[in-house]
Amino acid sequence: MEKDRLKKFKKVLEEELSLLKNELNSVGRINPDNPKDWEAEPDEESVPSADPTDYADEIEEFEGNTAILRELEIRYNNIKKALKNMEKGTYGVCDVCGKEIPEARLTANPAADTCIEHTK
């Protein structure tokens, strides 16, 4: 891949990675036991309420954050992988067939690691 296009994709990926990290920090934290993992974090100001309805709302919010966190973490890890592939010189190459990923696909999803034919 041409250097100018590679720089363009790297900039897009780095900007998205930064945004994702901020979003991840807003709903969770890095797992102290596994720095490659994020976990939902309960609201520190929240104390379990004696009122069952309030407590149920708190649990529901925590579960919602867990689902959001999971999706953000997947995207975050895909972007980190794409940036590592750039360092290795394998960015833009399909993980399955080894063919070059079309630029239109990378423009739509700069973290794509497969060609359209091998999309998961």
N, CA, C and O of each residue as an XYZ file, in Angstrom:
480
protein
N       0.847     -1.184      0.000
C       0.000      0.000      0.000
C       0.888      1.241      0.000
O       1.912      1.294      0.681
N       0.482      2.209     -0.757
C       1.202      3.463     -0.904
C       1.290      4.196      0.448
O       0.341      4.182      1.232
N       2.447      4.839      0.707
C       2.704      5.481      2.001
C       1.677      6.549      2.369
O       1.275      6.641      3.529
N       1.249      7.352      1.404
C       0.277      8.413      1.702
C      -1.056      7.833      2.170
O      -1.660      8.339      3.116
N      -1.503      6.789      1.517
C      -2.768      6.152      1.916
C      -2.616      5.499      3.288
O      -3.526      5.559      4.116
N      -1.470      4.882      3.519
C      -1.211      4.253      4.803
C      -1.225      5.295      5.925
O      -1.786      5.053      6.993
N      -0.615      6.437      5.683
C      -0.619      7.524      6.679
C      -2.043      8.004      6.960
O      -2.413      8.269      8.104
N      -2.826      8.108      5.898
C      -4.214      8.555      6.039
C      -4.995      7.584      6.932
O      -5.696      8.003      7.853
N      -4.866      6.300      6.653
C      -5.578      5.294      7.450
C      -5.063      5.258      8.887
O      -5.838      5.080      9.827
N      -3.764      5.426      9.050
C      -3.186      5.417     10.407
C      -3.744      6.575     11.226
O      -4.080      6.409     12.399
N      -3.841      7.739     10.611
C      -4.374      8.905     11.317
C      -5.837      8.663     11.727
O      -6.226      8.967     12.855
N      -6.627      8.126     10.824
C      -8.040      7.834     11.111
C      -8.144      6.827     12.260
O      -8.943      7.005     13.179
N      -7.333      5.774     12.197
C      -7.363      4.744     13.236
C      -6.937      5.307     14.595
O      -7.562      5.009     15.612
N      -5.886      6.111     14.614
C      -5.410      6.681     15.876
C      -6.439      7.622     16.489
O      -6.617      7.644     17.707
N      -7.121      8.404     15.644
C      -8.161      9.306     16.151
C      -9.332      8.510     16.732
O      -9.849      8.844     17.798
N      -9.744      7.459     16.026
C     -10.851      6.645     16.518
C     -10.451      5.911     17.799
O     -11.266      5.768     18.711
N      -9.215      5.451     17.872
C      -8.731      4.767     19.068
C      -8.806      5.696     20.287
O      -9.206      5.280     21.374
N      -8.425      6.928     20.092
C      -8.482      7.915     21.178
C      -9.922      8.150     21.632
O     -10.199      8.190     22.831
N     -10.827      8.304     20.682
C     -12.242      8.488     21.024
C     -12.800      7.277     21.762
O     -13.522      7.419     22.749
N     -12.462      6.093     21.279
C     -12.937      4.872     21.919
C     -12.405      4.737     23.342
O     -13.126      4.318     24.248
N     -11.150      5.093     23.527
C     -10.569      5.011     24.875
C     -11.325      5.928     25.831
O     -11.596      5.547     26.970
N     -11.666      7.127     25.379
C     -12.447      8.047     26.205
C     -13.827      7.466     26.519
O     -14.304      7.556     27.650
N     -14.459      6.872     25.513
C     -15.774      6.269     25.732
C     -15.683      5.078     26.678
O     -16.531      4.906     27.554
N     -14.652      4.259     26.498
C     -14.462      3.116     27.384
C     -14.266      3.577     28.828
O     -14.822      2.989     29.756
N     -13.483      4.620     29.008
C     -13.250      5.146     30.356
C     -14.518      5.721     30.978
O     -14.633      5.783     32.202
N     -15.464      6.139     30.152
C     -16.693      6.717     30.691
C     -17.659      5.655     31.203
O     -18.536      5.964     32.010
N     -17.515      4.404     30.749
C     -18.432      3.340     31.192
C     -17.711      2.200     31.914
O     -18.359      1.278     32.407
N     -16.394      2.251     31.980
C     -15.681      1.163     32.608
C     -14.260      1.536     32.964
O     -13.885      2.708     32.999
N     -13.481      0.500     33.226
C     -12.076      0.691     33.570
C     -11.302     -0.521     33.078
O     -11.880     -1.564     32.773
N      -9.982     -0.366     33.006
C      -9.138     -1.494     32.636
C      -9.136     -2.461     33.810
O      -8.955     -2.058     34.959
N      -9.335     -3.720     33.516
C      -9.345     -4.761     34.538
C      -7.952     -4.843     35.163
O      -6.978     -5.107     34.458
N      -7.844     -4.621     36.474
C      -6.514     -4.656     37.104
C      -5.849     -6.035     37.024
O      -4.623     -6.138     37.083
N      -6.655     -7.093     36.890
C      -6.103     -8.440     36.789
C      -5.707     -8.820     35.364
O      -4.957     -9.774     35.158
N      -6.217     -8.066     34.373
C      -5.922     -8.344     32.971
C      -5.931     -7.026     32.212
O      -6.986     -6.592     31.750
N      -4.770     -6.376     32.072
C      -4.714     -5.053     31.438
C      -5.199     -4.999     29.994
O      -5.354     -3.908     29.445
N      -5.443     -6.154     29.361
C      -5.954     -6.169     27.995
C      -7.479     -6.224     27.977
O      -8.093     -6.291     26.913
N      -8.083     -6.196     29.162
C      -9.525     -6.350     29.285
C     -10.122     -5.126     29.982
O      -9.499     -4.526     30.857
N     -11.318     -4.779     29.580
C     -12.060     -3.692     30.218
C     -13.236     -4.314     30.966
O     -13.757     -5.357     30.569
N     -13.643     -3.669     32.040
C     -14.799     -4.144     32.778
C     -15.687     -2.966     33.145
O     -15.211     -1.857     33.390
N     -16.982     -3.230     33.177
C     -17.934     -2.190     33.567
C     -17.677     -1.845     35.026
O     -17.311     -2.692     35.842
N     -17.881     -0.595     35.313
C     -17.618     -0.124     36.662
C     -18.889      0.480     37.231
O     -19.489      1.358     36.613
N     -19.306      0.017     38.408
C     -20.492      0.625     39.002
C     -20.208      2.064     39.373
O     -19.063      2.436     39.627
N     -21.246      2.863     39.404
C     -21.136      4.258     39.786
C     -20.620      4.326     41.217
O     -21.252      3.793     42.129
N     -19.463      4.985     41.426
C     -18.855      5.035     42.757
C     -19.721      5.763     43.768
O     -19.655      5.472     44.962
N     -20.524      6.695     43.312
C     -21.390      7.430     44.220
C     -22.621      6.620     44.588
O     -23.363      6.967     45.507
N     -22.822      5.548     43.862
C     -24.015      4.735     44.063
C     -23.801      3.759     45.213
O     -22.832      2.999     45.231
N     -24.695      3.791     46.144
C     -24.699      2.850     47.258
C     -25.945      2.012     47.079
O     -27.017      2.556     46.814
N     -25.832      0.689     47.217
C     -27.042     -0.117     47.040
C     -28.188      0.440     47.873
O     -28.070      0.673     49.076
N     -29.261      0.636     47.201
C     -30.434      1.241     47.812
C     -31.283      0.185     48.502
O     -31.350     -0.970     48.081
N     -31.930      0.625     49.579
C     -32.859     -0.270     50.270
C     -34.123     -0.453     49.440
O     -34.838     -1.444     49.590
N     -34.387      0.499     48.574
C     -35.585      0.425     47.728
C     -35.315     -0.545     46.579
O     -34.426     -0.302     45.762
N     -36.071     -1.641     46.508
C     -35.834     -2.640     45.449
C     -35.928     -2.069     44.037
O     -35.208     -2.522     43.147
N     -36.787     -1.099     43.816
C     -36.932     -0.506     42.485
C     -35.679      0.263     42.113
O     -35.183      0.140     40.993
N     -35.159      1.059     43.046
C     -33.927      1.805     42.775
C     -32.753      0.859     42.541
O     -31.933      1.075     41.649
N     -32.689     -0.178     43.348
C     -31.606     -1.150     43.206
C     -31.696     -1.859     41.852
O     -30.673     -2.087     41.206
N     -32.880     -2.201     41.429
C     -33.084     -2.831     40.114
C     -32.644     -1.889     39.001
O     -32.046     -2.329     38.020
N     -32.933     -0.598     39.142
C     -32.501      0.387     38.147
C     -30.976      0.456     38.072
O     -30.404      0.563     36.988
N     -30.326      0.393     39.236
C     -28.865      0.440     39.278
C     -28.272     -0.784     38.579
O     -27.302     -0.667     37.829
N     -28.856     -1.953     38.826
C     -28.381     -3.187     38.182
C     -28.585     -3.108     36.674
O     -27.716     -3.509     35.901
N     -29.729     -2.593     36.264
C     -30.020     -2.465     34.834
C     -29.024     -1.527     34.158
O     -28.564     -1.802     33.049
N     -28.692     -0.427     34.819
C     -27.722      0.517     34.255
C     -26.349     -0.144     34.133
O     -25.669      0.011     33.119
N     -25.945     -0.879     35.163
C     -24.665     -1.578     35.143
C     -24.623     -2.589     33.996
O     -23.622     -2.674     33.283
N     -25.697     -3.350     33.814
C     -25.756     -4.329     32.729
C     -25.724     -3.650     31.364
O     -25.110     -4.159     30.426
N     -26.389     -2.495     31.256
C     -26.343     -1.727     30.009
C     -24.935     -1.264     29.705
O     -24.485     -1.319     28.560
N     -24.234     -0.804     30.745
C     -22.845     -0.379     30.561
C     -21.970     -1.551     30.137
O     -21.048     -1.383     29.339
N     -22.253     -2.728     30.664
C     -21.486     -3.920     30.303
C     -21.649     -4.226     28.816
O     -20.672     -4.542     28.136
N     -22.862     -4.133     28.317
C     -23.112     -4.391     26.892
C     -22.432     -3.342     26.013
O     -21.815     -3.679     25.002
N     -22.543     -2.097     26.393
C     -21.891     -1.013     25.641
C     -20.385     -1.216     25.662
O     -19.716     -1.093     24.636
N     -19.861     -1.526     26.835
C     -18.429     -1.733     27.003
C     -17.928     -2.856     26.098
O     -16.865     -2.735     25.490
N     -18.680     -3.934     26.007
C     -18.287     -5.077     25.181
C     -18.128     -4.652     23.718
O     -17.142     -5.004     23.070
N     -19.099     -3.898     23.202
C     -19.028     -3.456     21.802
C     -17.865     -2.492     21.577
O     -17.157     -2.587     20.575
N     -17.674     -1.563     22.514
C     -16.566     -0.618     22.387
C     -15.222     -1.336     22.453
O     -14.292     -1.007     21.717
N     -15.134     -2.314     23.340
C     -13.887     -3.060     23.504
C     -13.540     -3.854     22.244
O     -12.372     -3.929     21.864
N     -14.526     -4.435     21.605
C     -14.290     -5.168     20.356
C     -13.709     -4.228     19.302
O     -12.721     -4.552     18.643
N     -14.335     -3.062     19.151
C     -13.845     -2.091     18.165
C     -12.438     -1.602     18.528
O     -11.569     -1.490     17.663
N     -12.230     -1.319     19.796
C     -10.929     -0.860     20.291
C      -9.844     -1.892     19.944
O      -8.783     -1.534     19.433
N     -10.117     -3.163     20.223
C      -9.140     -4.221     19.944
C      -8.911     -4.402     18.448
O      -7.790     -4.690     18.030
N      -9.947     -4.240     17.641
C      -9.784     -4.325     16.184
C      -8.884     -3.214     15.666
O      -8.066     -3.437     14.774
N      -9.032     -2.027     16.221
C      -8.193     -0.896     15.796
C      -6.753     -1.104     16.244
O      -5.821     -0.835     15.487
N      -6.569     -1.583     17.469
C      -5.207     -1.861     17.950
C      -4.538     -2.904     17.039
O      -3.356     -2.787     16.717
N      -5.298     -3.913     16.635
C      -4.764     -4.941     15.745
C      -4.375     -4.333     14.391
O      -3.316     -4.649     13.849
N      -5.224     -3.469     13.852
C      -4.922     -2.825     12.565
C      -3.638     -1.999     12.661
O      -2.812     -2.027     11.748
N      -3.469     -1.269     13.757
C      -2.250     -0.471     13.935
C      -1.021     -1.365     14.067
O       0.048     -1.018     13.567
N      -1.158     -2.504     14.730
C      -0.030     -3.448     14.823
C       0.287     -4.025     13.446
O       1.452     -4.219     13.099
N      -0.761     -4.296     12.664
C      -0.533     -4.791     11.304
C       0.219     -3.770     10.472
O       1.033     -4.140      9.626
N      -0.042     -2.491     10.700
C       0.709     -1.448      9.988
C       2.188     -1.545     10.332
O       3.047     -1.438      9.456
N       2.481     -1.749     11.619
C       3.878     -1.863     12.052
C       4.556     -3.078     11.414
O       5.732     -3.022     11.054
N       3.806     -4.177     11.275
C       4.354     -5.412     10.701
C       4.385     -5.381      9.178
O       5.016     -6.226      8.543
N       3.688     -4.386      8.590
C       3.646     -4.312      7.127
C       2.580     -5.201      6.514
O       2.629     -5.497      5.320
N       1.610     -5.633      7.325
C       0.555     -6.516      6.814
C      -0.815     -5.842      6.798
O      -1.829     -6.508      6.591
N      -0.852     -4.543      7.011
C      -2.132     -3.826      6.993
C      -2.709     -3.855      5.581
O      -1.994     -3.692      4.592
N      -4.023     -4.068      5.518
C      -4.701     -4.061      4.223
C      -4.647     -5.394      3.512
O      -4.980     -5.490      2.330
N      -4.223     -6.438      4.238
C      -4.154     -7.779      3.663
C      -5.155     -8.657      4.413
O      -5.173     -8.668      5.644
N      -5.979     -9.385      3.680
C      -7.005    -10.245      4.266
C      -6.360    -11.335      5.123
O      -5.446    -12.030      4.677
N      -6.846    -11.474      6.361
C      -6.344    -12.506      7.272
C      -6.649    -13.915      6.774
O      -5.964    -14.863      7.160
N      -7.657    -14.069      5.930
C      -8.078    -15.397      5.488
C      -7.372    -15.819      4.205
O      -6.755    -16.882      4.147
N      -7.469    -14.978      3.177
C      -6.946    -15.395      1.873
C      -5.615    -14.742      1.497
O      -4.968    -15.165      0.539
N      -5.204    -13.720      2.241
C      -3.927    -13.071      1.966
C      -3.951    -12.072      0.820
O      -2.915    -11.518      0.455
N      -5.142    -11.839      0.247
C      -5.254    -10.864     -0.836
C      -5.400     -9.465     -0.244
O      -5.781     -9.293      0.914
N      -5.084     -8.471     -1.076
C      -5.210     -7.081     -0.645
C      -6.690     -6.723     -0.441
O      -7.545     -7.051     -1.265
N      -6.963     -6.048      0.667
C      -8.321     -5.592      0.956
C      -8.562     -4.341      0.121
O      -7.743     -3.422      0.156
N      -9.658     -4.276     -0.627
C      -9.922     -3.106     -1.468
C      -9.961     -1.806     -0.642
O     -10.438     -1.780      0.493
N      -9.451     -0.752     -1.247
C      -9.390      0.542     -0.559
C     -10.778      1.023     -0.132
O     -10.916      1.633      0.928
N     -11.798      0.761     -0.935
C     -13.156      1.179     -0.578
C     -13.588      0.535      0.743
O     -14.249      1.176      1.560
N     -13.219     -0.714      0.948
C     -13.560     -1.389      2.213
C     -12.795     -0.767      3.378
O     -13.362     -0.556      4.450
N     -11.520     -0.475      3.175
C     -10.728      0.144      4.234
C     -11.202      1.566      4.530
O     -11.112      2.030      5.667
N     -11.701      2.248      3.518
C     -12.247      3.590      3.737
C     -13.505      3.495      4.599
O     -13.716      4.315      5.492
N     -14.331      2.497      4.329
C     -15.560      2.305      5.103
C     -15.249      1.797      6.510
O     -15.920      2.171      7.472
N     -14.234      0.950      6.626
C     -13.846      0.375      7.919
C     -12.330      0.203      7.932
O     -11.821     -0.844      7.533
N     -11.604      1.231      8.390
C     -10.145      1.165      8.369
C      -9.554      0.027      9.203
O      -8.386     -0.324      9.030
N     -10.343     -0.546     10.099
C      -9.852     -1.657     10.926
C     -10.184     -3.024     10.321
O      -9.950     -4.052     10.956
N     -10.724     -3.043      9.113
C     -11.089     -4.316      8.482
C      -9.856     -5.206      8.364
O      -8.782     -4.763      7.957
N     -10.040     -6.474      8.733
C      -8.923     -7.409      8.624
C      -9.199     -8.536      7.629
O      -8.410     -9.471      7.485
N     -10.337     -8.421      6.949
C     -10.670     -9.384      5.902
C     -11.262     -8.649      4.703
O     -11.775     -7.536      4.824
N     -11.178     -9.298      3.548
C     -11.840     -8.756      2.370
C     -13.331     -9.018      2.515
O     -13.748     -9.754      3.409
N     -14.129     -8.430      1.654
C     -15.591     -8.571      1.730
C     -15.977    -10.054      1.682
O     -16.877    -10.492      2.399
N     -15.301    -10.804      0.849
C     -15.619    -12.224      0.683
C     -15.500    -13.006      1.995
O     -16.216    -13.985      2.206
N     -14.597    -12.568      2.871
C     -14.347    -13.295      4.123
C     -14.809    -12.528      5.371
O     -14.322    -12.756      6.478
N     -15.745    -11.631      5.161
C     -16.276    -10.881      6.291
C     -16.944    -11.834      7.271
O     -17.664    -12.759      6.896
N     -16.679    -11.571      8.513
C     -17.221    -12.438      9.587
C     -18.685    -12.225      9.794
O     -19.288    -12.870     10.652
